[in-house]
Amino acid sequence: MAAQRETALFWTLLGRCRTLVPGQSRSGWSRRLSSLPPPPPGPWSSLSRLPYRDLYRLSVTDPDRFWGAAAAERLRWMEPFQQVRDCELSRGEISWFRGGKLNVSVNCLDVHVEKHPERVALIWERDEPGTEVKVTYRELLETTCRLANTLKTHGIGRGDRVAIYVPVSPLAVTAMLACARIGAVHTVVFAGFSSEALAGRIQDAQCKAVITCNQGVRGGRLIELKATVDAAVKNCPSIQHVFVSQRTEKPAVMGELDVPLEEVMASQAAVCPAEPLDSEDVLFLLYTSGSTGKPKGIVHTQAGYLLYAALTHQFVFDHQDGDVFGCVADVGWITGHSYVVYGPLCNGATTVLFESTPVYPNPGRYWETVERLRINQLYGAPTALRLLLKYEDSWVKKYDRSSLRTLGSVGEPINHEAWHWFHSLVGEGRCPLVDTWWQTETGGVCIAPRPADPGAPILPAMAMRPFFGIQPVLMGEQGEPLSGNNVSGALCLSEPWPGMARSIYGDHQRFVDAYFKQYPGYYFTGDGAFRSEDGYYQITGRMDDVINISGHRLGTAEIEDALDEHPAVPETAVIGVPHDIKGEVPFAFVVLKEDLPDAAAAAAVLQQLRKLVSTKIAKYAVPEHFLVVKRLPKTRSGKIMRRILRKVAMETTGDLGDISTLDDPSVVEEIVEAHNQYRKQREEKKK
């Protein structure tokens, strides 16, 4: 016992010493560490072996012990934290691991380089199959340090915001980790957004630099990323540098702000000291659409986010040492942040960067990739699954999928047909399929079928069980918590968790109003849910004016703002309607000015509106349907009655409900008649 206590004390002291010298070369400490006995199991090592039911109970009854033990053992600290949490949900004040200092890039890179430097960290599955590139943890650390030093030499440091506008690639990961290493704040912008959408995010964050590529490659097509950035930064005076990487052979046209990234990085040192950062320093901003107003910059901080991403990655997907984790999301979304980059790398996994599309060069692309890379977990969106199940089963069966151990679904509730196809055909009925519910704001998975006790069932198309520390509450119409089972209501979470967002950048009051005002003392998700007879949760969809297009959340107000800029359009209203492949698509009701000369002029305006949305937001945001109406249904107070528009679009006008509050109820007949004409025209075109 005395020897064990001495060993434990030695490791504790050694750990404190090691945390004071970030960036230490491997030759010194690692040689000494390799000759020592392994550290004794700490409290988290013991706790994590408890059954799910007991571990979940502990996480909600004693969150300080649960999260404190996990943070102390799972993360490397430069200075230990003094308080596990300090939160007040009614004011949107969330703070975890106060007093602690650490560096996220150290936890994702250095700690693994010390143990297994030549383990593959990234497999870049490039657009053309069979051309994958593998990057070891040692190589990723060295490249991250070179890029971090490049940023520093160009005047970028702690707290500065850096926009990243690149395709799924090692550069994206390196850029994120380089910012984390020096304390800069990254905001990754999906590389399908337009120049105006990119500029809006840069302006809101007041970014100091942009990291981009000359071009992107996806589905056999070239995407002009640098040209998009050039158009954006014309309206962004805060930008001092544009770092340009070469993805293709085509030389980029360089301007006075532009920096040739590979050329400059080559002259930088491969070692960069890691900045000690406070637990609540900002790690990144990620912009997401809301039901009103411009996109909001969701703020995530250091320690809590990283811990939550790592634990959810491990427990939800059954990650084991040496696994190849295949999340096919884009790094421009929160799924890519948490389950392509931070979660897997913190856990020392090999993570796949999927640059291509599910159907390039053919519908077997996912399954050929699984066979070639020996992927153990595959995490994707229902949109892609609905697309692929329309092809012959032979596209799946021709490839060896025996390496798969867990399947995952993300972005929207998965429908039963896609669930059974994914589970039975792709997973051969042997792989657990975890339908995960979470949001940009939650930082990681909150409800999923796993973890669970051995033998616990997984029900089709249900998220089912709350993750550790997550306490769902369903609210009734009067704002009261609903007790018992077999009930539906507004999904709220009653207690804070480490991965949750801290604010909206530059507008904390908007953060409070959006998530904590409607149900004081609770986090309101904006989603509805059903709690089954057995106490399992099923997500029923959004309760606000946010639509889910192929897993991408988009506020209808954002589309309306773009449409309303057209001089011939005095007013619009956009709703979401179901779509077989995309889940939902926008349906736009458009009022045109009466002075348009003829139908041809109206058709030209609609074509201009499509281009306007594509330019201001992205191509995926362009409404699938445009219905020209004389006026919109409004209450006497001027509010658009959107439920009527939904019933018209869904052709369920048999029960319109109470329309007595409309300023002029006859408007409903006008809109129904216009929709009937629209439907006839579409049917005639199909013939």
N, C-alpha and C positions, 0 to 999 in steps of 0.2 A: 504493500500500500504506500509506503514511504517513497519507493522508487517511482510509483505511478504519479504521486503528487509532485515529485521533483520534475518528472518529465512534463507534466501538465504546466507547471510553473515556467519551465524553460521555454516551452512553446508559446506561452502567453507573452513572456518578455521578448522572445525573438520576434513574435508577430508585431509587437509594438515598435521594435527597432526597424523591422523591414518596412513598416508603413511610413517611416520618416525619410526613406531614401527612394522615392519613386524614380523609375528610369534606371535603376541599378543594372549593370550588365549581368548577363547570365553566368559568366565564368566564376564570379566571386561567391555570391550567396547560394546559387543553385548547387554548386559542388558540395558546399557544406550541408545544405538541406538534404541532399540525396543520401548522405551518410547517417542521417538521424532516423530514429524510429518515427512512425507516423504519429500525428497528434492524436490525443485521446478524443473520443467522441464527445462533442459538446452537447448542450441541452437540446438544440434543434435536431441533431442527429438522432437523439432518442425520441423526441416528439414526433418527428416525421414518419416514424415506423408505426404509429398508432393507426387503428382502423379509421376510415374516413369519418364515420359517425362521431367517434370520440374526438378526432382532430378538429372537425368542424365545430363541435360543441365548445371545445376549448377556445377556438378562434373568435367566437362570439361572446363567450362569458368572461374570458380573460385576454382581450386583444393585446394588452401591453406585454404580457408574457409571450404570447404566440408570435407576434410580429417582432418583438424585441429579440427573442431567441433566433428567429430566422435572419434578421438583419445582421446580428452580431456574428453569426457563423457563415452566412452565405456571401456576405460582401466583405471586401478588404477596406478597412478604414485607415485614413491617415491620422484622424483624431476620433476617439470614440464619442458616440452620441450620449447626451445626458438625460434626454426625455424621449419616450417612444412616440407620443402623440400629444397634440394640443389643437383641438378642433372644435369649431362652433358652426354647425351646418346652417343655422338660421341666418348667419352673416356671411356664409361662404368662406369662412376662415379655416384653412386646412394646413396643418404643419405636422410633419413626421420626422422623427429621429433628430430632434433639435440639438444643436451643438456639435453634431458630427461633421466631419470633413472626409471627402473621398474623391476619387476621380473615376468616372464611368468607363473611360477607355482603358484604364488600368484593370478594372474588373472584367472587361471584355477581351483584353489582349494579354497584358503582362503576366497575369496570374496563370494563364494557359501556356505561354511561351516558356515559363519556368518549368512546367511539368512535361509538356509534349510539344516542343517548338515546331516539329515537322508534321504535326497533325493538320489535315486539310481543314481550313476554316470556311472557305468559300468555294463553291463550284459554280462558276458562271456558265449557265446553260444559254449560250448565245443563240441568236436567231436561227442560224443554220444548224440543224441537228448533227451531232457527231463532232462539233468543233468546241466542246466545252473547255474551259480554262480553270485550273485548280490553283488556289492560293493558300499557302500554309499560314498558320498563326504567326510564325516568325516573319514571313514576307509581309503579311498584313500590318504587323506592328511597325516594321521598318518603313513601309510606304506611308502609313498614317503619320509617323513622325516627320517624314520628309514634307508631307503636305502641311502638317501643323507648323513646321518651321517656315514654310513658304508664306503661310498666312501671317505669321508673326513679323517676318521681314517686310511685309507690305502694310504694317501698321494695324493689323487686326488682333484684338486681344480680348480679355475677359469682358463679357457683357455685350460685345458687338454682335449684331445680327448678320447672318450670312445666308443668302438664298441659294438653294441647290436645285438646279433645273436640269436633271440628267436622266437618262434611261436606267433601267434596272441593270446594274453593273458593279464591279468592284469599286469603281470611282465613287459611286453613290455611298457605299458603305464607308470607304476611306474618308470621304468628305465629312460625313456625320461624325465619325470617331475623331477626326482631326480637330473639328470644332470642340468636341467634348474634352479633348486633351488640354486645350489652352483656355477653356472656359468661355469660348464664343458660343452664341446661341444659333442653332441652325433652324431654318424653316425650309423643308423640302416641298417643292411645288410639283405636282403631277405633270409630267412632260407632255401631256396632251392638252394642257390649258393654253388658251390664247395669250397673245402678248398683253392685251388689256387686263385679263385676269391675273397674269403674272405681275404686271405693273401695280395693280391694286394691292396685292399682297406685299410686294416690296415697299410700297409707300406706307402701308399701315405699320409694318415692322420697322421702317426706316433702316433697311438693310444697308450695310457698308460695302458689301461685295456680293457678286454672283459667281457660282461655279457652274459651268455648263460644258457642252460638247459641240463640236462642229455640226454633227448630225446624229440622229438616232436611227436605229434599224429595228423594224418590227413587222413581222408577217411578210417579209420580202420587200418592204417599202422603206424608203428613206424619209426621215422627218427632219426638217430644217430647224434645229433647235437654236443654233447661234443667231439665225435671222430673227427668230421670235424674241430672243433676248435683246438683240439690237433695237428692235422696235419698242420693247418695253422700257429699256433704260433711258430712252430719250425723254421720258416723263418722270424720271426718278433721280433727282439731283443728289440724293444721299449716296448713290453708288459711286465708289471711288475706283474699284477694280472689277474687271470681268475676267475670271480665270477660265481659259478655254482648253479643253482636252480634245484630242483627235480620236474619235471613234471610228471614222472611216478615212480613206486615203485622200478625200477631197480637201484641199487646204482651206482653212477658214479665212474669211476676209477680216483682217485685224484692224482695229481702230485704236485711238489713243488711250482708251481705258483698258484695252485687252492685254492679257498676260498669257503667253504660251505655257501652259501648265507643265507638261512633261519636261520641257527644256529647263524651266526654272527649278523644278523639283530635283532634277538630276544633280544640281550643284549644292543641294541642301544635305545636312547631316541626317543619318538614319536613327539618331537618338534625339528625343525631345523630352525634357522633364515635364511630368504631368502636374498641372495646376491643382493644388488642394482647393476643393470647392465645398461650400456649405451644402448640407443636405437639401435645402430649399432654394438654392440658386437655380435659375432657369436652365434646363437642358435643351429644350426645343419648343418652337411654336409650330402648330399645324392648323391650317385654316380649314374650317368646315362651314357648311351652309346652315343657316337657321331659318325659322319660319318667317322672320322679318329682317329687313335691313341687309347690310353688306355681310360677306363672310366674316366669321369671327376667328381670331387667332387664339386657339386653345393653348394654354400654358401648361407644360409638364416640367417637373423639376427632377432633381438628380436621383437621390437614394430611393425614395418611395417608388417611383416609376420603375427603376431598374429591378428592384427586388420583386415587385409584382409581376413584371414581364417574365422574369426568370422562373418564378414559382409556378405561374400559370402554364408556361411552356413545358415545364417538367411534368406537372401533375395531370393537366388536361390531356396531353398527347402521349403520356407514358414515355417521355424521353429517357433513354438509357445511354450510358457512356459509349461513344463510338457510333451513335446513330447518324444517319444522313436525313436531315429534316427538309422536306420539300414544301414550302409555302410559296404558291405561285402568284401571290399578290404583288402589286407594284409598290416600290418603296415610297411613292408619293402619298400613300394612304397610311393610316394608323396601323393597319394589319401588317404592312411591310416594315414599319418601325419596330413593332413589338415582336413579330414572329418571323421576320427575315433577318433582322439585325440584332436588336438588343437582347431579347430573350434567349435565342439560340447561342449567341456568342458569349453571353454571361455564363451559360451552362457548358461552354466548351464543345458545342456541337459542330457538326459540319452542316452548313446551311446552303441551300440552293438558291441562286439568283436566276429567275426564269425571265429571259428577255423577250421571248416570242409570244405567240398566240396559241390557243388550244387546237386550232385547225390548220396550222402551218407546219410543214407543207401539206399535211393531210390530217384527218380527224383522229389519227392514232398518235399524235405528237406527245400528249401527256404520258401515255402508256409505254411508248418507246423510250421516253426519258426515264421513267421508273425502272425499266429493265436495264438500261445502259448504266445509270448512276446508282442502282441498287438503293432506291429511296425507301426509307422505313415509315415515314409519316407523310401523307399528302393532304394539304390544307388548301381548299379552293372555294370558289363561289358557286352558288346554285345557278347563276346565269350561265356559266360555262357548262355545268352539268346538263342543264336543259337543252343547250345547244348540241352537246355531244350525243345525248341519248336518242336523238333523231336519226343518227347514222346507224349503219348495220353493226350488230354486236361483234362481228368479226374484227372490227377495228380495235376492240379491246382484247379479245381472246387470242389474237395472234402474238401477243407480247407476254413475257414472263413477269408476273406481278407478285411473285412469292415473297419478295423482300418487304412488301407492305405489311405493317403491323397495326397502324391506326389511320383512319380516314377522318377528315374534318371538313366542316362547312362553315362559311362565314359571310357576313355582309347583309343578309336578309333571311327571314324564315324560309327554310327549304320545304318544298312541296313534297307530298307523299311519293309521287311517281319518280321524281329525281332521287329521293332518299333510297327507295327500294332498288333502283337501278345501280346507284353508287355502291350500296352495301352488298347486294346479291351478286351483281355481275363483276364490278371492278374489284370489290373486296372479297369475292367468293364466299360471302356469308361468314367469314372468319374474323374480319377486322372490325373492331368497335368503330362506329361512326358517331363522332361527337358534333352535334349541331350547336355551335357556340353563339351565345348572345353577348354582345358588348358594344361599346361605342368609342369614338375618338376621345370623348370626355372621360371614359372609365379607365383608359390606359391599357387594359388587358381584359381577358375573358372574365365575365361575372357569373354567368349561368351556363352550364354545360352538363352533359350526362356523366362525364368523368372529371375529377376522381369520384370513385364510389367504392363501396365495400365489395369484396369478391362475390360474384354471382348476382350482383344487383342488375336489374334489367335496364336495357336501353330501349326506349319507345320511339317509334318512327316520328321524325319531324317535330321533336320536342327538345327544348334546351334542358329541361328537367331540374337539375340540382344547382343550388348556389355554390359558388367557390368559397374557399375559406374566408371568413370575415365578412362575407356579403349577406345582408339580411333584407330580402325582398319584402315589400309591403304593397298590397293592392288597395287603392283608394276608391271609395264610392263617389257618387255624383255630388254628395254634400261635403266632400273632403274628409270623410271619415275612413279610418282603416277598416277593411273588411275582414272579418274573422271567418274561420272554417274553410272548407274546400268546396269545389264546384262553384267558384265565383270568378267574375271577371271585373277588372278595374284598371285604373291608371297605375302603371308599374313605378314604384318608388323604392329607394334604398334608404334604410333608416339609420345606418351607421357609416362613418367614413372608412375608407380603406386606403392603403398607401399609394396605389396607382392612380388615384383620381386626379382630375385636372385641378389646378389651383386658381385659375382666373381666366378671363379673356384679356388678351394683351391690350393695355391702355384703357380698359373700360371695365373695372371690377364690378361696378353697379349693374352693368348689363349681364355679367356672370351671375350675380345674385338674382336678378329679375328672371333670368332664363331658367335657372335650375333649382332655386330654393324659395322663391316667393310664393308660388302657387300652393305649395304644401309646406308651410313653415316647419322647420326641423327635419325635413326630409329632402333627399336629392330626387328630383322629378326627372325621369328618363325621357319623357315625351312619347313613350311607347305604352300600348295597352297589353295586358297579359291575362291569361286564364290559369287558375290554379285547380288542378284536377282533383278527383276524389282521393287520390293517393298523395296529394300534396306536391305534385310536380308542376313545373311552370312551362307554359306554352306562350310564345310571343304572338300577339294578334296583329301587330302593325303600328304605324305611327298614328298619333292622336292630334298632330298639328299639321301645318301646311308644308311638310317636308316629304318629298317623294324619293324613292329608292330605285335608281336606274342602274341596272347591272351591278348592284352593290354599292353604288356611289350615291351618297345623300346629297340632295340638291333642294334648296328652298324654292318654292314656287315664286316667292317675291323677287328672287334674283332674276328669274326668267322674265317676269313681268317688267322689271326695271329696264331690261334690255329691249323688250318689245316696245315699251312706251316711249323710247327715244326716237322712234320713227315719226317724222312730222305728219304723216297721214293717219296716225293711230292715236286717237285721244284716250283710249282706255282698253285694258285687257284684263283677263282673269285666267289663271293657269291652275289646273288640277292634275292629279295623277290618276291614270287608269291602268288596269291590269294588262300585262303583255306576256305571251306564252314563253318568250325567251328572256327578255330583259327584266321581268318581274313587274315593273311599272314603267310607263312612259308619260311624258307631259302631253296634255290636251289643252290647247289654247283657244279661248273664246275671245275674238277680236272685234272691236268696234272700229269701223273705218269712217273717215270724214265723208260727209255727204257729197262733196264736190268732185269726187272721182268720176271721170267721164263715162266709163263703161266697165264691163266684167274683165276685160283684158287688163285694164289699169289696176283693178283689184287683185288680179292674179299676180301681177308684177310686184305689187306691194308685199304679198305673202311670200314671194320668193326672196325679196329683200329682207324680210323679217327672219327667214331661215338663216341667211348669211349673217345678219346682225347678231343673232344668238351665238352662232358658231364663232364669230369674231370676238365677242365680248366675254364669252364663257368657255365653251368647248363644243365640239361637234356632237357629243353624246347628249348635250342639253337641248338640242333643237327639238321642238315639239313634233311628235309623230302626227298629230292632228291639228289643223287650223279650221275653226268654224267661225265664219263671219256672221255677226249678229248686229241688230240695230242698236241694242242697249243691253245692259246687264241687270240681273235681278237684284234690287237693292232694298234694304229696309228704309224706313222713314228717316233713320239717322245717317243714311248713306253707306251702310255696311253691305258689302256684296254677300249674298246668301249662297255660299259655295256648295252647300249640300244639294241645292236644286240643280246646279251645274253638274255635279257628280251623277245625279240620277238621270239627267238628260244624256250625258256621255255614256253611262252604263245601260241606257235604254230601260230604265226601271221607273218610268214616270207614272206608273199606275198608282203609286202611293207617294205623293209629294209631301205629305204631312201638312202642317200648318203653314199657310202662306199669307195669313191675314196681316202679318207685320210688313209685307212688301208695300212699297210706295204705290206701285201699280201692278196688281196681280196678273194683268193681261200680258205682261212681258213674258210670262212662262209659255203661253201658247206660241208666241213669236219664236222663241228659242227652240221649242220642240219642233215646229214646222221647219225651221232652218236646218235642224239636225236631220230630219227625215229627208230633205232634199240632198244634204251632204252624203247620207248613207246610200241613197239611190245612185248618186254619181260615182261613188266608190265601187258599188256593185257592177255598174255598167262598164267601168274600166277593167274589171277583172275578167269580163266575158271576152 
